[in-house]
Amino acid sequence: MSESMYCNVARPPCFKHDDKAMKKVTRTGFSGLVLAALALAISPGFAQNVEKVSVVFEHVIPNAKGKRMVAVVVTYPPGAKSPAHHHAQSAFVYAHVLSGAIRSQVNDEPIRVYQVGEGFYEAPGSRHRISENASDKDPASLLAVFVVDSEDNPLTTPDQK
């Protein structure tokens, strides 16, 4: 974009242009932006508190016409959580904790913390209200195995608030 075009967009034609004042405002604005970004970066709430989902296996189930199996590893950094969600309408999900501890609530069942080696399932149509790392210090992960209709997508949808 040319400078003249930028100037025409940035200020009305009746505005008296003062280069010195504009440079000062620009420097001040940029400095403020840098300080704000720095403050956010060092604040505890800025940490990446989102899960990472990696598909590790996906295949049609040859002896179950119209079905496929999908396995994903969900990795939670310390303190991370998934939003409340539900899975594809046909999905039967088995979750197995691989590391750390996972706090979970499916439908209106009691909230429970699952340790390494423990697992739980979600029947088709279930709501996964809570799924989070139970620790603020250590990461956690789980293997989720879906048996789902071959054409049923997406596998996971956040619930409406």
Helices and strands as residue ranges (DSSP letters): H 3-10, H 19-42, G 44-46, E 52-60, E 67-76, E 81-82, E 85-87, E 92-99, E 101-106, E 112-115, E 119-122, E 127-133, E 140-149, E 156-158
